Every structure is written in structure tokens, then in C-alpha cells.
Amino acid sequence: MFHVPCSMKLVIVESPTKAKTISKFLGRDFKVKSSYGHVRDLPEKEMGIDIKKNFQPKYVIPKKSIVRVMELKEEAAKADQVILATDEDREGEAISWHLVSALGLKINEAKRIVFHEITELAIKKALENPRAIDLNLVDAQQARRILDRLVGYELSPFLWKKIRRGLSAGRVQSVALRLIAEREREIEKFTKEEYWIINAQLQKDQQDFLAGLEKQNDKKIEEAITLKLFAGDYKTRKSLIKNKAAAEEIAADLKTADYKVLQVEAKEALRTPPPPFTTSTLQQAAINKLGISSKQTMMIAQKLYEEGHITYMRTDSVNLSLESMLSTKKVIAEKFGKEYALPDPRFYKTKSKGAQEAHEAIRPAYPEKTPADLEGKLETSQLKLYRLIWQRMLACQMQPAIFNSVRADISAKTPKNEYLLKATGSTIKFDGYLKAYGDKAPASEVILPELKKSDRLNLLEVLPEQKFTSAPPRYSEASLVKVMEENGIGRPSTYAPTISTIIERKYVDKNEEKRLYPLEIGLLVNDLLVKHFPEIVDINFTATIEKDFDEIAEGQRKWVPVIKEFYEPFHKNLVSKNKEIKKTDFHEKIDKKCPECGGDLVAKFGRFGKFIACTNFPSCHYTEKTDEEKKVDEVHKDEICEVCGAPMAVKRGKYGAFLGCSNYPECKNIKKIENKTGIKCPKCPDGEIVEKKSKRGKLFYACNKYPACKFALWSKPTGEKCPKCSSLMVFAAQGKTKCSSKECLSLAKNTSAEN
């Protein structure tokens, strides 16, 4: 008998995890291999774009990919068919296109498959419907890559020459930096104003409730204020009661008033669920609810997708497949009851500016797999994010929550004035989609006594409260992603890397409330770009470029004219600015003379940060430390080297300040400078809480006696202790504080729910 060899098909994906998951669904006739991402790219140490030849890119195989490409070539040569199964977005299309070239395949014979979820049904359906590589999508990705390379490779050296080495500028990151810088300037110029609000504690039938003062003699007490800000308006309210004296005068008058119900309005209010997650809304929810950055969110979501637990995580669509909605309906009926399920699926429309890539929303690949089913199978962070996605999917296909809403207008008459107060209350009649969130759903809101028109009310107390108008808040990662999406800045795949880039470049940092603020070098770079390269940091211009990329992807435009239209005026302006702008323009003048030559001293930026130097350089090499550096030196002046006993000195290097032995090079002992909080460690007698950074650059707070003591917190401690459990209190969002103990927080939530 002769053995008839079976045909072998090679499937290539980007990720080894994805390859492993897909292998489970395919038989012996298939071999699944990973390219480990891009196999070709622009060269690292040169621009790699021939501007004179219509911006022709020069692609090379990076050193790290050479062995992988050789292995894939061998496998492709043995295969009867090569199937490219990279992600379905522009980046994935470009990876497939690069694979064709790197492996020596024929473009017209390449089989391309796409799928939105890694399930057996989706993979087999995709294999039944292969297509050609979409060169329009490839061109759109190339256009973005080339344009960003042109900006980076021409603008970054300009910043090196004019400010300091090591700086960078990117097309999208520069706009994100501007958003943060402009917001900081708006906060700085904001003038805080005092105002007062007044509540009355009233009673009927032994039940107390609060009513807020709305009008005095038909004149509104509060007025709405809209601040016109960069990239959006900021709405706030302030009272016309400007000071304590005015508040006390009204409060005294209210104490003499007769209180009577003018009218009561009771109605049912529906609260509908939010749509399923897009990339932007997932990042916002993960930041707000789980406290993880946009970069971490996407890394975790990538793993969940590649392991087949969720659908593709880079999308701006809120579409859902009919099959997924019907499957979700079944889960809802089984888990919560038929009354929670919709009779027909609920469809959503995408509202984001410039939405593209007609994917589905982010959802569980198998809605019937509950978070409880995956406990022990997923890492803690993966399970938390999966639960967030699963709850959102169920909620969007559930009945609205129904509230009984009551609003009462209350008259307060005195001999001098007539006041109008308002009281509102609501209770949940039917929790609807809130059921999907379990104990996180609010049990109830304010409950009012049964009020009727002309009811007389008893006054218990008048409560004046001082407030101040608040400045626009700094951006959190969540709110920055939201404003980027609203203004068409970047796309789902770029939000996370854009934010992480400006943090890693030390242009911005986060405070204890995890709000973004610009560092001095960030403000300097932003001011230069705004003044001299306004089109680079213009929101509308950036959004227009994104629209151009979309039109290239749809085959409506060619990529070369788009690049040319941008590059020629940009390059001409850059040449002009290179001659016009001097490095000394960015030196900060200080009222001090050089002690060595009598020249003027200026503050400027060097490799290791800001320093003071003589303007007669290079003939005079005098430098001195800034006041901030001198303060650091003063704090550590008594530190002794534990190796040789010599004094330790503050030194500065590529990664910032550190302590080095003054007896160098005989003694090479160095150690990190601890950013002390002044708070004692609650776990060991000698330790102190210091600020540290994880390997991924995330701030945390830990005992300086590590590894002997492993106490650590992700949030900055306030120094106060929890009145309930004596654990350290930590800073939380929106200027609040909370207990650092999860057990204490959990107990508080359960107690609140019971009440």
C-alpha cells in the first residue's frame, strides 16, 4: 500500500498565545505559527523614507525577527497553502502584507482570513471565506507610519538642537501634551470665588428630609456658568449668596418662615443601560473602576482576546452580532429571570467622531461563561477586566431600571421675603440592568415622606454651607481618552501608547489622585510647538489627518498626495524655524552674575535636567545647581556610606538623582534616593513609607525596609488612620480619601447595602 500524504496548511498569526488558542480548533491538516508581531519595519537608525521618490518607504527585517522569518519561510515552503490570520484592523492587514514580502509569497495568491473573536465557529467560518489582502487598508497604515516617521525624525532633532538632547515630538502625542498643558494653564489662571448654598431640614409625620433653597422673591439663588476651555466647555454652578454675612441674613430669615408644600410631582423615570464597550469606553471604565492605566488595560484585554475569552479589543463600534445578543438574552433569563430580558435585542449606534473599522463592540466571546466560571483559570487582573466586560454586555441587553421619582416645591414665607425650596427623592421600583452589577447597584436614593399640596411642614434646622467655585479638573487618563475620542485625535489603537509615551518621556506625570499634569520640560516643548508649529498641535488639523487616513482605507484617496500635502509646508516651516530660533531663546534669565567671569547666569536644560550655567560658555565652564537640587542635597547631607564610612553625595545621571559615595572610584557604592512620605510603616517598628516605581513605571508606596518588610500600597497614604480598623487612609479620586484595607471597604459596602 502506498501512503498518500495529506495536505498541510500553514496559518500565520502575530501572537504565540493566539496561535495556541487557534490550534485547539483546527485539525492535523493545519499548522499554526506566530510571527511575533511585525516582521518588517522602517529602519531604526535612519529615516528610511525616500522623499524625492514619492515618499517611498525602505522596509527592513529587524535583527530580532530574522530567525523567525527564516523559520516561517521553511514552513511556508513545505505548506500547500499559507493562510494569513493577523488581526482584522489596519495594523493586522499591514502585518499580513509584510509577511507576503518577507516570505516571498505571491500577493495575488495570498489567502487572508479575518475574525472578530477566537472561537471555533468564527475560525471555521473565516477559513470558508478567505479574501485577498486589502491594499487600501495597508496604504492607510503606511500613510500613518510614514507621516509619523517624518514628523518624529525631523521635529525631534530640532528639539534636541534648541532645548536639549533626548526630546521627541510626535503627531498625536504632541496634541495630547497640549491638552494637558492648556488645562494646567486654565487651572493656574482660574480665580476661586466664595459662595454659599442653604438647605433646610424639614419634617412631616416624624420623617426628616432636606430641601434646597432655589429662589428668593422669584430670583434664582444659583446660576449656571460655562467656562470656554481648550477642547471643550466646563460647566459649573455658583450661588448668588456671595459671603457668610449674606448667608446668615437669609438663614435667620428662613428660621422665621412658614413652610408649605406648593406642588408635588411624582412620576416614573427610566434609566437605560450604557452601550457595550468600545476601546475608549473600556479604558475609561477600567481606569475609573479598577484603577489600571489605559496601557495596562490594553495589555490585559489583548491576552483575554488571544485566549479566546473576549472579542477584538481595538474598536470604535458598538455593534453586536445577532447571535451574541440572543445568547446573552438566554443567559439573562437563566441567571436573573425572564422579566430582566428584553423581548427583542437592543441595537446601538456609534456616535464617536470619525468612527471606522466596522468591528463589533468588545464583548465576551461566550456570554454564557460567567466570571465565576473563569475563577482560577485567569489571572486576577484578567478576571477583573473580564467581569467588567461581561457585566456591561449583559446590562446592555437588559430591561431599563425604573425609579419612582418625586419632586416637591415648597414655599417659605416671612414678613420680608418669599422663598422657594425644592426637595427631590427617588426609589428603585425595578432594578433592571442594575442587577447585572450585583452589590454595586445602588439600593435606593433619597426617600421623601408622603407629601401633598398645602401640607404644612416643620422646620428643624437651617443649614448654610460655604463653597468655592472649582477650577477645571486636571485630566485623568480616562477623561483624556474621552476628549481625544470626542475630538477625533488618534484612533482606538493609539490612545494607550500616546498617553504612555508622554509619561515615559517625562513630559507629564501623575499626582496622588492619578491626575495628569505637565512637567516643566513638557510645558517648554508644548509652548515651542504651539508658537512655531501650530498645525502639528492643532486639534482640527489632527482630526482632519485622521479623516484622510480613513478615506485612504476606504479607497477614496491615494496616500502619496495626502503625505505630500502635509509634508511640503511642514518641512519649509521647519527649515525657516531652524534659522530663526536660537537655543538661547529657551534659556531662563536669572538675576545673578557668574562668580568666575562676571557673565550672566541662566537656567537651561541639560542631559540630566535643569541646571544653571554661565552665558559665556564655552570660554567659561561655570555651572551650579538649581534651588531644587540644593534642597535635595540639604536633605541628604548627613548620609554615610555603609560600605566605607565616607559621606554620601547626591549625584545625577540618566535616570535622575541618586546617592553615590564621595570616595569614588575607590568605593563604588550607590543607592537610590528615597522619596520619603514621613509616614511610619504600620507593619514594622523601624520602617518608613517611601515612594517607589514598579518595573512598568507605576508609582506605589512601600516600606523602606524591604525585603524584611513587604508592606506596600498602590495609593499614596495620607498619614491618617481609619477610625474603624486603624489601617492607613489613602488618597482617592476626586479629592477624597479611603481606607487602604480591602476588608474594611468590603465590610462598609455590605453594611451600606444592608441598610
N, C-alpha and C positions, 0 to 999 in steps of 0.2 A: 504493500500500500504506500502511496505517496502522501506526504504531509503537505497540505495546502496551507501556506502561511496566511494568516488573517491580516487585513489592512490595519495600519496604525495611524491614528490621527493625533497630531500634536496641538494641544491647546495652550496658548501663552497668555498669562495674566501678569499684573505688576507685582503682586504680593505673595510671599510664600504661604501666609495664612489663608488667603483667598484660594490659592492653588489647592491647599489641603482640604478646604471645605468643598470645593467643586469636585474634587476627586471622588468624594463619597457618593456622588450622584451619577458618575459615569462608569462604564464597564471596562473590560480589558482592552477594548479597541482604542481607548483614549489614554494618552499620557499628558498630564497637566504640569507645566513648568512655569516658573516665575522669572520675570526679567529684572526684578528688584527695582522697579521704577524706570526712569528714563535710561535708555542705552546710548543716546546721542544728545549732545547739548552744545551750546556755544562754548568756545574755549575759555578757561578761567583767567588766563593772564594776558589776554588781548581782547579787543572789542569783537572781532570775529564777524564783522559786517562790512561788506564792500559797498560803500555809499555811492560810488561812481557807477556801479553796475546794478542800479535799481535796488539797493539795499540787500543784495544777495547775502544770505547768511552762510557762514562757514561752520558746519557741524563736525564735531569730533566725538570719538568714543572715549569717555573719561577712563583713566587708568583703572579705577575701581570696577569698571564694567567690562574690561577687555576679556577676562577669563570667562565671565558669564556669557558674553556674546559668542565666544568660541564654542562653549558647551551647547548653546541654543542652536548654533549653526550645524553642529554634528547631529543633534536631534532632528532638526528640520530636514537634513539630507536623508535621514532614514525614514522619515514620515511620508505617507501617501498624500497627506493633506495637512496644511498648517492653518489653524484657526486662531485668530486674534481676538481675545476676550477681555481687553482692557476696559476701564470704566467708560461709561457712556457720555461723559462730558467732553469738552474741547481738549482738555489735557489728556484724557484717555485716548481720544482719536489721534492726537499727535504722537503719543507713545506707540500706537499701532503703526503709524506711518513711518516712524523712525525704525521700528523693528523690521519692516519690509526692506528698507535700505541697508540696515546693518547686517541682516541675514542673507542678503542677496536674493530676495523673493521678487516675483513679478507683481507689480501693483495691480494689474488687471486680473490676476488670478488669486489675490489675497482674499481670504474669507474672513469677514468681520462680523462678530455677533455682539449684541448688547442686551443687557438685562438690568432691571431696577432692583431686583432682590436676588439673593443667592439661595434659591430654593430649587428642589428637583424639578418642579413644574416649569419654573421660569427658565432654567438652564436648558431643558429639553426643548422647550418652545423656541428658544433663541437658536438652538442648533438646527431646528427645522426651517428657520427663516434667516439664513446668513445674508449679508449685503456687502457691497463694496465699501472701501474706505471713503468717508465723506471729506473730500478735499476742501470744501468750503469751511468746515469746522477746523481742519488743520490750518488753513490760512488765517482764520481768526485767532487761533492760538499763537501762530507765528508772528502775526502782527503785534499782539500784546507783548510777546517776548522780545521782539526786535525793538519796539518803541521803548520799553522799559530799559533795555540794554543801552540804547542811545542816550537816554536821559541820565542813567546811572554813570556810564563811562565818560560822559562829557561834563556833567554838572558836578560830580563828586570831586574830580581833580581840581576844579575851580574852587570848591570849598576848602580843599587842602591848601591851596596857594593863598587864599585870602583870610582864612581863620586859623585852621590847624590841620595837621595830617590825621588821617583816620576817619574823617567825617564822610557821610554819604547822603545822597538825596535820591529819592525815588518818586515816581509819578504819583502813586496813590498814597504812599507813606507821608509825603510832604503835605498833602491835603489833610490827612488825619492829624498830623502835628499842628497844622494851622488851626483846626477846630479846637484843639486843647489849648493852644496859646491864646487864641482870641477869647475863649471862655475865661481864661485866667485874667486877661486884661479887663474884661467886663466885670469880674468879681472885684478887682482892685479899685475900679472907679465907682463902684456902687456905694451909695451913701445910705447907711442904715437909718431908718426913721422909727421912732416910737409910736405905737398906737395901742388902743385898749379895746377889748370886747367885754360885753356884760351878759352873763347868764342869770336867770332867776330859777331858784329851786322851788318848785310849786308842789302842791299836794291836793289830791282828791281821793276821798274814800280811803284814807290812810296809805295811799300809794304815792311815793315821791317821783318826780320826773323833772328834767331840765328843759327850759325854753330859752332860746337865744334872742337877744334884742335885735330887731330888724329895722324899725323906723321910729323916728321921733317927729311927731306932727307931720306925718306923711313924707318926711325926708329920710332917705336911706342912710343907715348908720355906716354900712360898708359900701365900698365902691371897687369895681374891678379895675385892675391895672394890667396892661400888656406892654412888656418891655420888648422892643425890637432888637433882637440879637443876631449875631452872625449865624447863619444856617438854621434860623428858626426863631419863633417868638417864645417868650417866657411869660406865662400868665400867673398872676398872684392877686391877692386881695388885701386891702388895708381898711381900717376903720377910720371914720371921721372924728372919733374921740382921740385927740392927739396926745393928751397927757393925763397924769394922775388926778390933777385938780378937776378937770372936766369929767373924768370917770367918777370921781367921788361925788360930784354935784348931781350927776344923773342917778347914781346908785342911791343917794339919800332921798331923791325924789321918788324913785321906784319903791322905796320902803313904805311910802305913804299911799301907794296906789291901790285901787280896787281891780282885781283880776277877774276877767270874764271871758269865756270861750265865744269867739265871734262865729267861727265856722269850722267844721271838721270834714275832711275829705279822705275817704277810705277807698282803696282800690287794690286790685291785684297787679303785681308787677312781675314781668317775666325777665329772667336773666338767661340769655343764651350762651352756650359754651363757645370758647375761642376755637379757631380753626386748627387743624393738625399742624405739626411743626414744619417750618422751613429751616434752612441753615441759620438764618438770622434769629428767628424766634427761639430756636433750640439753644443757641449760645446765650441769649438774654435770660432765658429761664434757668439754665444751668448756673450762670453767674449769680443770679438773684436767689435761687433756692438751694443750690448745692455749694455755692462759694468757690466754684472752679473756673479758671480762666477760659477764654474762648479757644486758646491753643490746646489746652488740656481736653476741653470738650470734644474738639475735632479728632484728637488722637484716640480718645476712648470710643467715640462714635465709629471711627474707621475700623477699630477692632471688632465692634459689635456687627458691623456690616460684613466684614470679611469672614466672620464666623457664622454668618447666616441668620443673625438674630433680628436685624433691622434692615430696612430698605436703604437705598443710596442716600448718603448724608450731605451731599452738596447739591442743593436745590432751592429754587425760589418759588416753587409751585405748591399750591395747596390742594391739588387734585388727588383723588383717591380712586383706586380701581374698584369696580363694582363688586368683584369677588371679595376684596378685603372688607368692604362695608357690610356685605351680607354675613361674612364670617364674624365680624365684630358684633353685629346685631344678635347673633346666636349666643355669643359669649355674655353679652349684657343680660339677655333674658335668663340664662342659666345662673349667672352669678348674682344678679340683683333683683330679678323678677321681670316679667313681661311689661309691667307698667313703666319701666325705665327705658325700654327700647322704642325706637321710632317706627311707625308703620312703614315709612319709605325712607331710603337713605337721604342724608343731608349733604348737599353739594356746596362747595365754597368757591369763590372767585379770587384769583390772585390780584392783589392791589399794589404790590411793590413796584416802584418806579423802574422801568426798563427790564421787567421780569423776562427771563429767557430760559432756555433749556427745559423743554416740556417734560419734566420728570413727574413722578408722584411726589407727594409730601413725604416727610420722614415718618415712618410708622413701623410697628412690629412686623416682621416677615410672617409670623404666625400669631395672630391676635389671641388665639386660644392658649398660648404659652404665657402664663401669669408670672409675675416676678417671683412668687413663691416657688414655682416650678424650676426656676433657674438658680435658686439659692444653693450655694456650694459648687455650682458649675461656672459661675462668673466671679471675677474679682469684685471687691466691694464697690469700687468706683464705677465699674461697668454695670453692676446691678442697680445702683442708684440712678444712673442715666437711663438704663432700660426702663426702670419703673416710671420715670418722668415721661418717657415716650409712650409707654403702654397706657398710662392713665390719660394722657392727652388724646390718644386715639379713641379710647372708649368714650371719653367725655364728649368728643365732637359728634358722636353718633347717638347721644342720649337725649332724653327729653329736657327741656329748659327747667331751671329751678323756678318755683313760683313763691313769691313773697306777698304776704298781706302787708300793705304799706298804708300808714296812717299819717296824716299831716293836719295839725291844728293851728289856726290863727287865734291868738289870744290878745285881748285888749287890756291895757293897764292905764287907767285914768287917774290923774292927780289934778288938784286945783289949777296947776300951771300948764300941764302938758298932757298929751295923749300918746301913748307908746303902743307899738305893735311888736309882739313876740311870736316866735314860731317854734313849735315842737314837732319833731318827726320820730316815728318809730316803725319798726317792721319785724315780722317774724316769718320764719320759713313755713310755708304751707306744704310744699312738696320739694324735697331736696334735689330731685332730678339729677343732672350731670354731676352735681357736687358729691354724689355718692361714690363716684369713681376715685375721689381723693381721700376717702376714708375719714380718719380723725382730723385731717387738715381742713375739712369743710367747716365753715362757721356754724355753730349750733343755732344762734339767733342774734338779732341785733337789739335795739332799744325797744322795750315793751312799755307802751303808754297805758294808763288807766282808761276805762271806757269814758270817753268824753262826748258831750252833746252840746249843741248850740245853746248859749245863755247860761251854761254851768258856771257857778261861782267857784273860784279856786283860792286856796290858802297859800300865802307866801311864807316860805320857811327862811329863805336867805337870798340876798342879792350878792352875786359873785363877780366882781370886776377882775379882769385878768390883763396884765401887761404883756404886750407882744412887740415884736420888731419886724419890720419888713425884711425879708430874707433876700440875699443876693442869689443870682442864678447858681445852681449847684455845679460843682465840677463833674465832668463826665466819669461814670463808671465804665468798665468795658462793655457792659450791657447797653447803656444809653448811647455810647459811641457807636456801637454796631447798629443800633436803631437809626441814628441820624445819618450814618453812612448809607444805609439801605434806602432811607427816605429820599436822599438827595442823589441817588444813583452813583455813589462813589465806590468803585470796585464791584465785585460780584461775590456770590456765596463762597467761592474758593479762596478769596483774597482777604476777607475780614480778619480772620485769626492771624495769618502771617503778617499782615500790615501792623496790627497792634503789637505783636510780639517783637517786631523789628524796631519800632521806635522806642520800646522799653529797653531792648538789648543794646541799642546804640547810645543809651544814656541821654536821650532827648527828653524823655518823660520818666516819671516814677509814680509809685502809688503811695498814698498816705495810709494811716492806720485804718481808715474807713474804706480802703481799697478804691479810692477815687484817684483819677489820673491828674497829675499836674506837671507843667513843663519845668525842666531844669534850665539853668542859666544858658548853657550851650544850645539847648533846644530853642529858646527864645531868640537867641542871636541868629541861628540858622534860619528860623522862620522869618524874622524881620528882613534878612537879606533877600530871601526868595520872594516875599511879598512885594518888596520895593523894586527889585530888579528883574524878577522872572514871574510877573503876576499871573501869566497864563498857566504856569505849572501848578500853582496853588489855588486856582480859581475853581470853585465848585461846579459851576455850569459848564466850564470848558472840559473838566474831567468827566462829567456825566455825558457830554457830547461825544467824547472819545469812546466811552463805553458803548454808546449807541452805534457808533461807527463799527466797532467790533461785532456787534450783534448783526448789523447789516451785511458784514463780510460773511458771517456764519450762515446767513440765510441766502447767500449768493447774489445779493443785491448790489454789492460793491466789490471792487478789487482792492487788495491790501496795499499794493505799492503806492497808488495815489494818496491813500489815507496817511501813510507814513511820510510821504514827501510833503504833503500839505502842512504837517506839523513840524517836520524837521528843519526845513529851509529857514523859516523865520526864527525858530528857536536857536539854530546854530549861528545865524547872523547876529542875533542879540547877544549870544554868549561871547563871540569874538569881540564885539563892541565893549561889553562889560569887563572883559579881561584887561582891556587898555584903560578903561575909565576908573575902575575900582582898585584902590591900593590896600594892602594888608593893614597899613596904619589906620585906615578908616575904622577898623574894628578894635583898636586899642582904646581902653578906657583911661582917660586922663585923670591923674590924681594930683592933689596939691602937695607935691613933695619933690625934693631935689635929690639927685644921686650923690651919696656921700663920697664917692671916689672921683667923679669928674665934674660934678655940678650940673649935669644934664637933667632933663625932665624924666621922672619915673612914670611909667604907665603899667596898667594891669592888662595882661593878654593871656591867651590860651596856648599851652604847650602840649606835649605828648601826654603828660600826666595831670593835666588840669590847669587851673588858673594860677598865674604867678605874677610877680612884679619885677620889671626889668628896666634898664636904662634905655632911653631912646637913641643913645649914641652907639648902640651895638652895630657893627662888630668891634669897633675900636674900644668900647667899654663893655666888659662882660658882667657887670654887677647885676645881681638878682637878689631878691628877698622874698620871704613868704608872705602870703596874704594874712589878714587878721584871723580868718577862719582856721588856717593852718597853724597859726601861733597858738590859738586856743587848744587845738588838739595836742600840740607839743606840751603845753602847760599841764594838761590833764595827765599826761603820761611821763612827766619829767622825773618821777621818783621810781620808775620801773627798773628792776635789776635783772640782769641776765642770770637765769637759773643754772646755766652751764659753767660760766667762768666768773660770775660776780661783778662784771663790768656794767656800767649804766647802759640801758637800752635807749636807742634813739628812734624817733619817728622818721621813716623813710617812705618814699613814694615811688611806685612802679606802675606797670601797665594796668594792674587790677586795683589800683588805689593805694591808700596809705597802709603801712604795716610797721611792726616793730622789728628792728634789727640791732644786733649787738654792736656797740661802739668800738669793740675790739676787733672788728673785721679788718683783714681777712684771717687773722689768727683764730677768731671764733666766728663761725658762720651761723650761729643760732638766730632764727627768725620766728616770729609768731604773729598771728592775726591781731588786729586792734578790735577789741570788743566794743560794740555799741551798747553800752550799759543802759538799763532802764531804771536802775535804782531800786528795783523790787526784789526782795529776798525770795529764794526758791521755797515753795511750800512743802517740798518733799525731803530736802536735806538741810542741815543746820548751817553749812558754810557756803552754799551756792547762791548765785545771783542770776536773775533772768537777764539774758542778753539777746540782742537781735542777731539772727543768722540768716543765711540763704541756703536753700536746698540746691542740689545739683542742677535742677532745672531753672534756678534763679528765683524761686518763690520764697518770699520772706516768711520766717517763722520765729518763734521766741522760745528759748530753751535755757536750761541750767548750764552755767559755765563750768560745771564740774563733770560734764560728760567725758568719758563713758561711765564714770562711777554713778552718776545720777542721770537718768534718761527722761526727766520731766520735760515736756515740750507742749507748746500751744501754736495753733496756726494764726490766731488773732492776737493783737497787742494787748497786754494786760493794763488795766487802769491803775492798779495799786490798791484798789478797794477789794474787800472780801464780800462774798454773797451772804446776805443776812440769814439765809435758810440753811446753807450747807457749808459755809466758810471757804468754799473754793474761790479762786481768783476771778474777779469780774474782768471782762474783756470788752474792747470797743466793737460795736456792731454797725450795721448800715444806718444811714440817715441820722447820724449823731447820737445814736442810742448805745446803751451798754447791755450786756447779758452775762449770765453765769457761764463759766467755761466748762462746767460739769454737764455732760450729756444726760446723766441720770437725773440731775436736778431739773434740767429743762424738760425732759420727758415727763417727770412727775408733775411739773407745773402745767404742762399741756393736758395731761389726763385729768388733773384736778379741775382745770378750767372747763373741760368738756363735760365733766360730771355736773358741774354747777350750772 
